[in-house]
């Protein structure tokens, strides 16, 4: 007898899955996929960064001296840029909240008939 037939391969998993086991595993994987889609959504990352940097630049604009404003031809550029960044960041986060990411449904291929 060959080596493979004497000692069946042990993988820690049963050789035959029931339909319930497969459904449970598929639903667990779908749940993990949905969580990953929400965590790594670019709108969350971009919106969060724009809000953080917008707060920093807005505070800098509020505390700018008159000489810094005069250098920008009388426009408090830090204040306006910070407010714009805040609005853009809030837009991205609101977009994420109103239209959350949903993963595409899994396409089940037809099993070949035996």
HELIX and SHEET records of a PDB file:
HELIX    1   1 UNK A    3  UNK A    6  1                                   4    
HELIX    2   2 UNK A   19  UNK A   39  1                                  21    
HELIX    3   3 UNK A   42  UNK A   62  1                                  21    
HELIX    4   4 UNK A   66  UNK A   71  1                                   6    
HELIX    5   5 UNK A   77  UNK A   98  1                                  22    
END                                                                             
